[in-house]
Amino acid sequence: MRGFFGALAVVGVGVCCLGVLSGCTGVARGVAQAVMEKHEAPREDTRECYVRGRRFEGLAPFLDRAEDLALESGTRAPDLKVLMVHGMGSHLPGYSARLAENLARSLQLDRVQERYKELELHRPEHQDEPVGTLRVSRYLSGDGHRNLLFYELTWSSIVAEEKRNLEFDSSEEYAHRRASVNRALKEFVNTTFPDVLMYSGLSGERIQSAVAQSVCWMMARDWQDLPFSGSEFCDVYKENLLEHLEDKYVFITHSLGSRITVDALQHLAALAHLDSAMQSEQKALRNKKFTVFMLSNQLPLLQLGRPAPEITGQIDEMCRPDGSRRSERQFGELRLVAFSDPNDLFSYALPSWFLDQYIDSRICPTLTNVVLNIAPVTPLWGLGSLANPRAAHVSYDDDSRTLGLIAHGIGGSHTHPEVEERCVWVETIP
């Protein structure tokens, strides 16, 4: 990814230099000025942040309620459980460590379990075929009443073997014939775009199974009941998925991960509805609320060429308390919080009509868009401005506004002061 976006910048300058010399000179001056400004005293952060949609409370209020419950009753506090699902490109377990640590710090969780737990995931019906790795880390407060279980799913191993069919194209036999910029562009294409194609093809069911297995482990076990390692599968028919329903379940996704996670949740809801053996779970989930924070959201792009779900355009009928089809809903609410940077080439805001047309009405989706500059915008002398598209796509892990919104939400008493100060919020009402 780094090589691709660096190449884009070089391509932009190179294309200009093929034109009028004076224009190229202007670019040189602009780039020189931008470089010099980096060595000057830090300037005021003017990156924009615009939030439009439903209010949401974030993660901190749940931890506060769990702590109060534990102190009042002397019983176990419910856990906050967060599942991270990555997007395109090759990933190794541990890829989300920085995000997890920054999020824990935002939630004032200053202790971490020394050993994480790591499972090689399998499906009950294909126990000899791994579908990814689930790494679980535990963060907690000093008194132990506030608990965050951070589940990191790495599914890229599913497509790694098939992607090796393109390795010949990066060998010196072929790569040395390319210009340096084109070489970087081709390497990016070979390592990322195949993921989208394979997810839309034969690998899609296995990748969704990896998410389903991760959700099963989240709902079925506490930290102490999870094995530390090994090849495991979670059987929804044998595990008690209702025992920990008071825990809070949150998903954080990146790029293609948004499409994968929403698809998996729609599939799980439909499965519970159709399977008579899961009627108890289906009734319990009917009032359960989930949140998906979609970083570098790609749902509109990855909906192209795909059929719409079976039931759409019925959100009010199924999700309002007085809705005529309320008995058919599968979730109490699926809150979608879509993050996008306007300077990211691969992310999109979600228009409100997208929910009606392309999200299953039975999971009761609601929407909040967060449109913000992740990458700083640098003025180029006399030639407009420029933001690094790579940083705009991937640099959410350290962005304090993103962490503040995930941890503390917007529109309530817990809203982080930096979000209140630096983000413009336009609330939408049903």
VOGU-3710 file (C-alpha; in Angstrom, 3 decimals, decimal comma):
1> mrgffgalav> 0,000/0,000/0,000  2,829/2,410/0,865  4,524/1,868/-2,489  1,324/2,430/-4,430  0,437/5,757/-2,879  4,022/6,956/-3,098  3,930/6,041/-6,763  0,745/8,035/-7,262  2,478/11,158/-6,008  5,397/10,582/-8,374
11> vgvgvcclgv> 3,010/9,950/-11,254  1,235/13,234/-10,545  4,463/15,221/-10,688  5,671/13,267/-13,717  2,489/13,929/-15,683  2,772/17,626/-14,941  6,348/17,682/-16,162  5,226/16,280/-19,468  3,269/19,494/-19,917  4,318/23,111/-19,858
21> lsgctgvarg> 7,665/23,754/-18,201  6,337/26,666/-16,193  3,673/24,429/-14,677  6,316/21,912/-13,661  8,349/24,718/-12,100  5,269/25,700/-10,098  4,945/22,151/-8,787  8,611/22,139/-7,806  8,164/25,383/-5,875  5,013/24,018/-4,238
31> vaqavmekhe> 6,651/20,764/-3,185  9,723/22,601/-1,932  7,550/24,950/0,105  5,583/22,018/1,542  8,828/20,283/2,582  10,171/23,450/4,184  6,943/23,959/6,100  7,387/20,558/7,734  10,493/21,909/9,473  8,821/25,055/10,719
41> apredtrecy> 7,054/25,374/14,054  3,930/23,188/14,305  0,896/24,895/12,892  -2,685/24,726/14,062  -4,399/21,489/13,079  -7,056/22,583/10,591  -8,185/19,145/9,416  -11,946/19,111/9,052  -14,406/16,776/10,760  -18,065/16,581/9,751
51> vrgrrfegla> -20,519/14,160/11,369  -23,989/13,679/9,925  -26,480/11,139/11,194  -27,902/9,521/14,302  -26,336/10,151/17,678  -24,487/7,201/19,246  -22,960/6,706/22,660  -19,660/4,951/21,952  -17,984/2,418/24,238  -17,249/4,333/27,439
61> pfldraedla> -20,866/4,624/28,676  -21,260/0,844/28,593  -18,093/0,398/30,677  -19,413/2,959/33,171  -22,702/1,082/33,501  -20,912/-2,252/33,826  -18,690/-0,868/36,565  -21,664/0,556/38,479  -23,478/-2,790/38,218  -20,468/-4,692/39,508
71> lesgtrapdl> -19,994/-2,336/42,464  -23,681/-2,361/43,408  -24,330/-6,080/43,074  -20,908/-7,555/43,728  -21,321/-9,761/40,649  -19,323/-10,102/37,442  -19,432/-6,992/35,270  -20,493/-7,520/31,645  -17,644/-7,376/29,136  -17,108/-5,022/26,249
81> kvlmvhgmgs> -16,189/-7,185/23,252  -14,740/-5,622/20,092  -13,991/-7,556/16,890  -11,537/-6,105/14,335  -11,863/-7,252/10,696  -9,192/-6,134/8,221  -9,585/-5,349/4,536  -7,483/-5,764/1,384  -3,836/-6,756/1,423  -1,721/-9,241/3,336
91> hlpgysarla> -2,015/-9,096/7,121  -0,327/-10,955/9,953  -1,767/-11,487/13,455  -1,054/-8,412/15,546  -1,823/-5,922/12,767  -4,325/-4,050/14,959  -2,173/-3,721/18,089  -1,750/0,043/17,778  -5,483/0,645/17,373  -6,303/-1,648/20,302
101> enlarslqld> -3,765/0,026/22,587  -4,870/3,541/21,665  -8,508/2,600/22,159  -7,757/1,069/25,559  -5,938/4,246/26,548  -8,939/6,335/25,460  -11,130/4,171/27,712  -8,718/4,546/30,654  -7,847/0,870/30,718  -4,269/0,837/31,979
111> rvqerykele> -3,659/-2,887/32,393  -3,381/-5,671/29,834  -3,312/-9,434/30,223  0,283/-10,548/29,746  -0,572/-13,386/27,359  -3,015/-13,057/24,499  -5,016/-16,026/23,226  -4,723/-17,101/19,610  -6,924/-19,639/17,854  -6,673/-21,137/14,407
121> lhrpehqdep> -10,290/-21,047/13,266  -12,097/-23,921/11,595  -15,654/-24,645/10,563  -17,501/-27,593/12,157  -18,318/-29,023/8,719  -14,729/-28,617/7,394  -12,491/-29,190/10,395  -9,397/-29,824/8,266  -9,634/-26,438/6,529  -8,497/-23,342/8,513
131> vgtlrvsryl> -10,356/-20,093/7,867  -8,180/-17,606/9,699  -6,642/-16,650/13,022  -8,439/-15,086/15,978  -6,218/-13,292/18,490  -7,851/-12,126/21,729  -6,325/-9,531/24,061  -7,752/-8,407/27,389  -7,510/-4,832/28,674  -8,876/-3,817/32,057
141> sgdghrnllf> -8,958/-1,100/34,688  -6,990/-1,221/37,910  -9,901/-2,584/39,928  -10,877/-5,085/37,221  -14,466/-3,813/36,893  -13,972/-2,426/33,380  -13,049/-5,075/30,813  -12,333/-4,854/27,101  -11,833/-8,060/25,137  -10,317/-7,138/21,778
151> yeltwssiva> -10,736/-9,827/19,116  -8,564/-9,492/16,027  -9,534/-11,595/13,003  -6,875/-12,264/10,358  -8,514/-13,875/7,324  -5,966/-13,097/4,580  -4,494/-16,607/4,863  -7,637/-17,854/3,092  -6,651/-16,121/-0,141  -2,873/-16,190/0,271
161> eekrnlefds> -2,311/-19,486/-1,523  -4,328/-18,517/-4,578  -2,684/-15,073/-4,718  0,673/-16,840/-5,068  -0,380/-17,580/-8,630  0,525/-13,962/-9,367  3,968/-14,078/-7,750  5,604/-14,785/-11,093  4,583/-11,296/-12,179  6,731/-9,766/-9,432
171> seeyahrras> 9,781/-11,876/-10,230  12,784/-10,235/-11,855  11,980/-12,084/-15,078  9,098/-9,661/-15,594  9,415/-6,885/-12,998  12,788/-5,595/-14,195  11,200/-4,658/-17,506  8,922/-2,095/-15,833  9,596/1,496/-14,950  10,017/1,948/-11,202
181> vnralkefvn> 6,690/3,725/-10,696  4,810/1,178/-12,784  6,469/-1,594/-10,828  5,144/-0,195/-7,562  1,665/0,192/-9,066  1,667/-3,374/-10,361  2,780/-4,769/-6,993  -0,097/-2,923/-5,333  -2,592/-4,364/-7,810  -1,253/-7,903/-7,338
191> ttfpdvlmys> -1,429/-7,786/-3,539  -4,773/-6,036/-2,973  -7,259/-6,196/-5,838  -7,338/-10,031/-5,938  -8,854/-10,003/-2,438  -11,970/-8,268/-3,755  -12,245/-10,666/-6,683  -11,794/-13,752/-4,542  -14,221/-12,542/-1,909  -16,827/-12,134/-4,661
201> glsgeriqsa> -15,993/-15,664/-5,849  -15,256/-19,001/-4,211  -13,448/-17,590/-1,153  -16,367/-15,435/0,002  -18,108/-18,183/1,954  -14,903/-19,114/3,820  -14,161/-15,482/4,701  -17,702/-14,991/6,021  -17,283/-18,218/7,993  -14,214/-16,708/9,657
211> vaqsvcwmma> -16,342/-13,778/10,853  -19,142/-16,132/11,938  -16,685/-18,260/13,928  -15,267/-15,122/15,560  -18,758/-13,946/16,543  -19,551/-17,395/17,926  -16,464/-17,345/20,154  -17,296/-13,803/21,273  -20,798/-14,726/22,344  -20,121/-18,188/23,725
221> rdwqdlpfsg> -17,130/-17,756/26,041  -15,653/-15,471/28,656  -11,937/-14,751/28,726  -11,223/-17,519/31,236  -13,150/-20,083/29,168  -11,284/-19,439/25,928  -8,396/-21,786/25,104  -5,000/-20,087/24,892  -4,146/-21,618/21,536  -4,876/-24,451/19,150
231> sefcdvyken> -7,059/-25,326/16,188  -10,645/-24,774/17,255  -14,180/-24,429/15,972  -17,220/-22,981/17,706  -20,420/-24,994/17,236  -23,465/-22,729/17,487  -25,654/-25,752/18,253  -23,575/-26,815/21,262  -22,458/-23,484/22,702  -24,747/-21,377/24,853
241> llehledkyv> -24,913/-18,129/22,881  -27,406/-16,585/25,307  -25,334/-16,851/28,471  -23,375/-13,659/27,775  -25,976/-11,671/25,910  -25,583/-8,822/28,402  -22,085/-8,186/27,036  -21,677/-5,443/24,453  -20,622/-6,456/20,933  -18,917/-3,949/18,650
251> fithslgsri> -17,195/-4,357/15,279  -14,390/-2,241/13,835  -13,668/-2,824/10,162  -11,348/-1,425/7,534  -12,060/-1,069/3,781  -13,161/-4,482/2,414  -13,776/-5,579/5,998  -16,920/-3,422/6,071  -18,465/-5,445/3,230  -17,399/-8,755/4,788
261> tvdalqhlaa> -18,786/-7,938/8,226  -22,142/-6,580/7,072  -22,586/-9,597/4,789  -21,734/-11,993/7,619  -24,168/-10,334/10,039  -26,952/-10,393/7,446  -26,230/-14,087/6,847  -26,218/-14,898/10,576  -29,527/-13,117/11,066  -31,107/-15,007/8,181
271> lahldsamqs> -29,718/-18,325/9,483  -31,163/-17,797/12,957  -34,512/-16,929/11,423  -34,672/-20,070/9,275  -33,159/-22,605/11,675  -35,739/-23,972/14,121  -32,940/-25,092/16,462  -31,906/-21,447/16,959  -35,276/-19,918/17,750  -34,265/-18,996/21,299
281> eqkalrnkkf> -31,220/-17,137/19,990  -33,320/-15,472/17,312  -35,809/-14,145/19,867  -33,024/-12,883/22,119  -31,178/-11,126/19,285  -34,368/-9,361/18,253  -33,721/-6,779/20,981  -29,905/-6,771/20,827  -28,106/-3,714/19,423  -24,791/-3,930/17,567
291> tvfmlsnqlp> -22,445/-1,235/16,255  -20,079/-1,407/13,269  -17,413/1,319/13,008  -16,386/1,143/9,341  -13,012/2,831/8,809  -12,363/3,722/5,177  -15,841/2,470/4,382  -16,269/0,774/0,989  -19,866/-0,479/1,040  -21,053/1,598/-1,971
301> llqlgrpape> -18,120/0,538/-4,150  -18,377/-3,149/-3,242  -22,148/-3,224/-3,727  -21,690/-2,689/-7,463  -22,680/-5,769/-9,445  -24,150/-7,546/-6,405  -27,822/-8,386/-5,864  -29,743/-6,593/-3,146  -30,761/-8,579/-0,037  -34,040/-10,451/-0,043
311> itgqidemcr> -35,952/-7,893/2,028  -35,278/-4,166/1,595  -37,205/-0,913/1,954  -39,075/-2,136/5,045  -37,017/-0,602/7,855  -39,844/1,402/9,434  -42,300/-1,511/9,183  -39,867/-3,879/10,916  -37,928/-1,681/13,300  -40,360/0,816/14,778
321> pdgsrrserq> -42,073/-0,324/18,009  -45,438/-0,042/16,241  -44,217/-1,370/12,877  -46,588/-3,666/11,029  -43,818/-6,293/10,496  -41,898/-5,827/13,762  -42,115/-9,568/14,560  -39,837/-10,272/11,555  -36,869/-8,189/12,630  -33,662/-10,042/13,520
331> fgelrlvafs> -31,688/-7,394/15,478  -32,812/-4,571/17,693  -30,477/-2,290/15,721  -27,351/-2,475/13,581  -25,754/0,937/13,939  -23,439/1,696/11,017  -20,873/4,454/11,586  -19,112/5,051/8,258  -15,742/6,856/8,375  -14,275/8,285/5,173
341> dpndlfsyal> -11,656/10,841/4,169  -12,592/12,849/1,032  -8,957/12,552/-0,080  -8,933/8,753/0,186  -9,255/7,188/-3,259  -10,896/4,059/-1,846  -13,501/5,130/0,723  -17,028/6,515/0,539  -19,683/8,088/2,699  -23,028/6,267/2,813
351> pswfldqyid> -26,094/8,065/1,428  -29,217/7,488/3,519  -31,014/5,714/0,663  -28,317/3,025/0,644  -29,818/1,467/3,775  -33,250/1,129/2,187  -31,979/-0,288/-1,090  -29,003/-2,460/-0,137  -29,180/-3,458/3,548  -31,510/-6,175/4,803
361> sricptltnv> -34,358/-4,398/6,594  -34,599/-7,202/9,159  -31,348/-6,172/10,851  -32,695/-2,648/11,484  -29,794/-0,533/10,197  -29,222/3,074/11,245  -26,550/5,412/9,884  -24,012/7,999/10,949  -21,431/9,350/8,500  -18,096/10,680/9,742
371> vlniapvtpl> -16,366/12,629/6,966  -12,996/13,865/8,173  -9,505/14,693/6,999  -7,290/11,914/8,326  -4,362/13,096/6,220  -3,280/16,738/6,575  -3,973/18,921/3,555  -0,832/20,734/2,428  -1,076/23,862/0,266  1,064/23,776/-2,862
381> wglgslanpr> 2,260/27,273/-3,697  -0,042/28,639/-6,375  -1,362/25,192/-7,338  -4,110/24,292/-4,890  -3,543/21,705/-2,174  -2,532/18,075/-1,705  -3,207/15,295/0,837  -1,357/12,003/0,950  -3,949/9,454/-0,283  -2,187/6,593/1,489
391> aahvsyddds> -2,382/8,347/4,855  -6,008/9,223/4,122  -6,759/5,519/3,687  -4,881/3,881/6,551  -4,006/6,413/9,289  -7,049/6,016/11,521  -5,195/4,189/14,322  -3,629/7,362/15,751  -6,331/9,900/14,929  -7,621/11,322/18,205
401> rtlgliahgi> -11,005/12,330/16,738  -11,616/8,817/15,424  -10,649/7,299/18,764  -12,783/9,880/20,586  -15,847/9,063/18,475  -15,454/5,306/18,894  -14,781/5,548/22,626  -17,236/8,296/23,563  -19,724/8,688/20,711  -21,430/11,938/19,827
411> ggshthpeve> -24,554/13,734/20,971  -24,487/12,603/24,589  -22,930/13,604/27,895  -19,880/11,428/27,234  -18,865/13,195/24,007  -15,127/13,842/24,044  -14,150/17,539/24,337  -11,965/17,352/21,221  -14,868/15,970/19,192  -17,143/18,734/20,483
421> ercvwvetip> -14,566/21,365/19,602  -13,328/20,131/16,241  -16,245/18,237/14,682  -19,384/19,746/13,184  -22,362/17,512/13,945  -25,649/17,565/12,053  -28,100/15,192/13,692  -30,591/13,355/11,551  -33,927/12,220/12,932  -36,088/9,290/11,775
//
